[in-house]
Amino acid sequence: MLTLSIRVREMIMADGAFGLTKELERETAGVWAKVKDHVTPLEWPEQARLISEINRLKRERDAVILAHNYMTPEIFHGVGDYVGDSLGLAKEAARSDAKVIVQAGVHFMAETSKILSPEKTVLIPDLRAGCSLASSITGADVRLIKQRYPGLPVVTYVNTTADVKAETDICCTSANAVQVVEWAAKEWGVDRVILIPDEYLARNVAAQTTVGIIAWKGRCEVHERFTVDDIAEMRAAYPGAEILAHPECPEDVLAAADFAGSTAAMTDYVETRRPKQVVLITECSMASNVAGDVPGVQFIGPCNLCPHMKRITLQNIHDCLLHMQFEVTVPAAMIERGRLAVQRMIDLPPPAVPARYDLVKARHHVDVELI
């Protein structure tokens, strides 16, 4: 049972809307407006009190909370100081003057924040918040890959652990993977690039470039479960809906969608086009979070939950700040080497628009070499 402060217990005694004090009702009204379609009135009083207490603790601890797109809406809209994809969050944390970073996401994201902000204290609310994709490969694996393919650059997705980044030449995101692959091939003077660890991202990138791709059989357990049958069922039930897919999904899913791109690209698509109905083929909470900013757009399933992301809750964020637990550390030598790979990517000119993975109009069909 969470032990609330005296201030919050006093609020509980008052009887405003939802049983909240007028003060707390006013404080959280903006959040409630964005989450009311995803949080029940029965849940809201406790969540509102926790949001207030967490925001107070942030001020006391000189802390910021990085809330990933896959956090639940009450976290994303209620306590996130910076929201977005994993790399964007780490970059914002590095620019922040705060001394403490709380990663409302998974462990590799906290490590990336530590790589970019080694002087700051980085906390994660639950040490068990892992990632199937990040755990699919190790630094030792990358060293063996480099021995097998000497002279080829290693491009690594940011969804990886610090020890993998330390063995990497340059990192990428789903938004700039094609750009980074083409830059690496040109910089190293080669026609093939190693792109790890997401097999489906690698295959989808391969269809957008003439650079040869060597890939690893890592997969996101959320995105790999989507199928073309899911899309067919959605089209039959909602013929007017626009379907957007993430490039960690299989190639045939992207080809069947109306649009395929990174989380940033999907968000930009919805905010710009404002379709009447939309299906996001990605983690469930992203649709809930985008919906809070685009009233009038109807979001339709299917979606899959990430069990690792869902380990992060308002309660353990509160406990994390209250007790200053659980700190994420990375060895200094690993930070130095990993930062080089991340910084190389950051230093590239950003894409004019987040990358679109158009598999209908792909340059060609190409098989990747799977390690």
Phi, psi and omega in degrees: 000131180289132175269112182273156179292164178302321181301315182289322178298324178295324179297323182298332183290336182280166185225079172259205176300138183060014184079017180262156171291160177300323180299312181289326177299315178295318183298324186252008184299319181295323178291314181302322181299329182271336185251357189298336178276355184234352180235132182280154175302334178291323180281330193299318183306313180293321179294318179299318180293320178294318178301314179299316182292321178296316180295328175292316180297325178301318179295319180294321186268357186055056187238155170235152178248127176264114184251113180289158179305337184265007172288155177293155188303323182294331175282310184303309184270338188270321186229354181289123174277324174232134181231149179150205179277174190297317182288318178302320179296315181297321179295319179295321179297321180295328179280341184286150176274355183297148180274337185237135176243126173253120183269103173273081185184211183250174194298319182297331178292319177297321178296320178296320176298320179293322178299319182274344180224063186297337182278352183260156174276123180249125181241151172231134186294337180214117183293344181276358182284089184258206182199126181297324180290312181298325182279358182282350184211151179236169175300322178298321177300317182295321178299320178292322178299317181294327176293323182286328182235067183297139176089350179267138180289146177256115175258124185239131175299143181295343179282060182216162181284167182297324182291332175286316178301326181293340179260009191256150175276319179203144178267167175213166171242174176293337181283333185233015186301318180297315179300315182292318178301314181291323176296314182297318179299318179291317183295321181270351180067042183230168179249005177226148181224143174272121180237110186230162357257358189278113182299316184288321175301316180299315180295321180289325174294318183303328180284352183251001185214159175268357177287133177291143184241129171253125191236166179245148184272059172259147181217151172275124184294341176282307188283331182291344181279345179287144182227166176294334177296324176301316181292318179300319179295320179294319181294322179293319183279327184226076187298339180268356184286143174264133188249124183242134183235150178270144184289001170277358176276160176302156184301320183292333176292316178297319181295330181275346182278165176278334182206143176224131180186177180296173177301321178295320180294319179295317179299315179299320180299311183293316182292328182276314185274332182049058178296153180293320178226139181215146175241124176257115180272082182194195181295143188306315190292339179298316179299318180297321183286319177295323181302327180296339182254356181228068179302142181101343176267128179267124179260131185239146174296178013273166171205160177239139178275142171268114183295335181285315177299324184284358171289340181272124183228166175302320183296314182282341169294316177302311182295323178301314179286322182297316184256001182053054179235156348253125186281139177255123180240154177223133179304144185303317181296323179290322177300314183299315182286320178293324181296325179300315181294318180291317183294324177303318178293314181301325183285345176290145175301132181294150176301146179302322173223152177304140188301139172254135179258090184268096183275348175285319180253030180300151181300324184189165172262130184219140175272136174273158173271115184265124181288000000 
